[in-house]
Amino acid sequence: MRKALMTLALLALAGLGLAQKCETNRTLVFADYDWESARVHNRIAQFILEKGFGCKTDALPGTAIPLNTGLGRGDIDVSMEIWYNLSRDVIDKLESEGKIQRIGVNFPDAVQGWFVPTYVIKGDEKRGIKPMAPDLKSVFDLPKYKELFRDPEEPSKGRFYNGVLGWFAEKANTKKLQAYGLDQHYTNFRPGTGDALVAAIASAYERGRPIVFYYWGPTWVLGKYDLTMLEEPPYDPEVWNELIEKENPTRACAFPLETVYIAVNTRLIKEAPSVVEFLKKYRTSNELTSKLLAYMLDNRASEEETALYFLRNHQDVWTKWVPAEVAERVKRAL
């Protein structure tokens, strides 16, 4: 009986080994963009493909334009983060030529907006912080709180921390300040770098000081800090286009929520349909991704270590993306 059981176990293991063979012998190459969220998602998908599907993977580092072009040429097989509205012309062209295809949504709720620490509105009893602006809800409430956000270099006004000079968002925010009539009450402060903007936010937050600023997600900033996004008029395509196109617009609205897609070179669809099916089901959120980036920062973890943290602690999420036998192989590899 014991010998028979051992034989069955060996046969089962052999069967699992056969099932682990990838549909393609090629190394599957991921677009390793120069922002952390994309690289963390790459490492998660790569681990699942390597350990669960038996595929070989690699990642090519670079910036969005050359990597998206490489996706179209077939030098790259997978992009885990296509920010469509930031590269619409390139993506539309590659899709119309049949070179790439968006097959799924990584996260549907990438945000941009104006934020304050939540303790500014609600206080923080644990930190001994009392509410500073309990009625602050909207950008239109900011004029009455300009003294709270006083600019040390121009004390008659508050300071709004914008994006870096030249960023698309910085230009939009500058026009928003004018359209909302806030340029009379706030200085348009533009840090020299993205790191300088983060440093200003982190410094204010750690000291429990008031600050109003532009930011976006998913980022570790949104994952680590308790922030409240100020209300604006709801996104309206007509108002938004007017804001972007006119030199001195009189109306403005909230940034659109950004849907961030997963795309592949179309060769992969025929070559490895099971891989593509997995990528179609891959889905996270702005909140989850931001928390992973916060974990990465707080623990000084690498992208690979952050991917393992996700796979170990969020099995309820990723096991829905793959067949049960693939999930079991990934769990054993962990």
Secondary structure as the mmCIF struct_conf table of DSSP 4:
data_model
#
loop_
_struct_conf.conf_type_id
_struct_conf.id
_struct_conf.beg_label_comp_id
_struct_conf.beg_label_asym_id
_struct_conf.beg_label_seq_id
_struct_conf.end_label_comp_id
_struct_conf.end_label_asym_id
_struct_conf.end_label_seq_id
HELX_RH_AL_P HELX_RH_AL_P1 ARG A 2 ALA A 19
TURN_TY1_P TURN_TY1_P1 GLN A 20 GLN A 20
BEND BEND1 GLU A 23 GLU A 23
BEND BEND2 ASN A 25 ARG A 26
STRN STRN1 THR A 27 ASP A 32
BEND BEND3 ASP A 34 TRP A 35
HELX_RH_AL_P HELX_RH_AL_P2 GLU A 36 GLY A 52
BEND BEND4 PHE A 53 PHE A 53
STRN STRN2 LYS A 56 PRO A 61
HELX_RH_AL_P HELX_RH_AL_P3 ALA A 64 ARG A 73
TURN_TY1_P TURN_TY1_P2 GLY A 74 GLY A 74
BEND BEND5 ASP A 75 ASP A 75
STRN STRN3 VAL A 78 TRP A 83
HELX_RH_3T_P HELX_RH_3T_P1 TYR A 84 LEU A 86
BEND BEND6 SER A 87 SER A 87
HELX_RH_AL_P HELX_RH_AL_P4 ARG A 88 SER A 96
TURN_TY1_P TURN_TY1_P3 GLU A 97 GLY A 98
BEND BEND7 LYS A 99 LYS A 99
STRN STRN4 ILE A 100 PRO A 117
HELX_RH_AL_P HELX_RH_AL_P5 THR A 118 LYS A 122
STRN STRN5 ASP A 124 ASP A 124
HELX_RH_3T_P HELX_RH_3T_P2 GLU A 125 ARG A 127
TURN_TY1_P TURN_TY1_P4 GLY A 128 GLY A 128
STRN STRN6 ILE A 129 ILE A 129
HELX_LH_PP_P HELX_LH_PP_P1 LYS A 130 PRO A 131
BEND BEND8 MET A 132 MET A 132
TURN_TY1_P TURN_TY1_P5 PRO A 134 ASP A 135
STRN STRN7 SER A 138 SER A 138
HELX_RH_3T_P HELX_RH_3T_P3 VAL A 139 TYR A 145
TURN_TY1_P TURN_TY1_P6 LYS A 146 PHE A 149
STRN STRN8 ARG A 150 ASP A 151
TURN_TY1_P TURN_TY1_P7 PRO A 152 GLU A 153
STRN STRN9 GLU A 154 TYR A 161
TURN_TY1_P TURN_TY1_P8 LEU A 165 GLY A 166
HELX_RH_AL_P HELX_RH_AL_P6 PHE A 168 ALA A 179
TURN_TY1_P TURN_TY1_P9 TYR A 180 GLY A 181
HELX_RH_3T_P HELX_RH_3T_P4 LEU A 182 GLN A 184
TURN_TY1_P TURN_TY1_P10 HIS A 185 HIS A 185
STRN STRN10 TYR A 186 PHE A 189
BEND BEND9 GLY A 192 THR A 193
HELX_RH_AL_P HELX_RH_AL_P7 GLY A 194 ARG A 207
TURN_TY1_P TURN_TY1_P11 GLY A 208 GLY A 208
STRN STRN11 VAL A 212 GLY A 217
BEND BEND10 PRO A 218 THR A 219
HELX_RH_AL_P HELX_RH_AL_P8 TRP A 220 LYS A 224
BEND BEND11 TYR A 225 TYR A 225
STRN STRN12 LEU A 227 MET A 229
HELX_LH_PP_P HELX_LH_PP_P2 LEU A 230 LEU A 230
STRN STRN13 GLU A 231 GLU A 231
BEND BEND12 PRO A 233 PRO A 233
HELX_LH_PP_P HELX_LH_PP_P3 PRO A 234 TYR A 235
HELX_RH_AL_P HELX_RH_AL_P9 PRO A 237 GLU A 245
BEND BEND13 GLU A 247 ASN A 248
BEND BEND14 THR A 250 THR A 250
HELX_LH_PP_P HELX_LH_PP_P4 ALA A 254 LEU A 257
STRN STRN14 GLU A 258 ASN A 265
TURN_TY1_P TURN_TY1_P12 THR A 266 THR A 266
HELX_RH_AL_P HELX_RH_AL_P10 ARG A 267 GLU A 271
HELX_RH_AL_P HELX_RH_AL_P11 PRO A 273 LYS A 281
HELX_RH_AL_P HELX_RH_AL_P12 ASN A 286 ASP A 298
TURN_TY1_P TURN_TY1_P13 ASN A 299 ARG A 300
HELX_RH_AL_P HELX_RH_AL_P13 GLU A 303 ASN A 313
HELX_RH_AL_P HELX_RH_AL_P14 GLN A 315 TRP A 318
TURN_TY1_P TURN_TY1_P14 THR A 319 LYS A 320
BEND BEND15 TRP A 321 VAL A 322
HELX_RH_AL_P HELX_RH_AL_P15 ALA A 324 ALA A 333
#
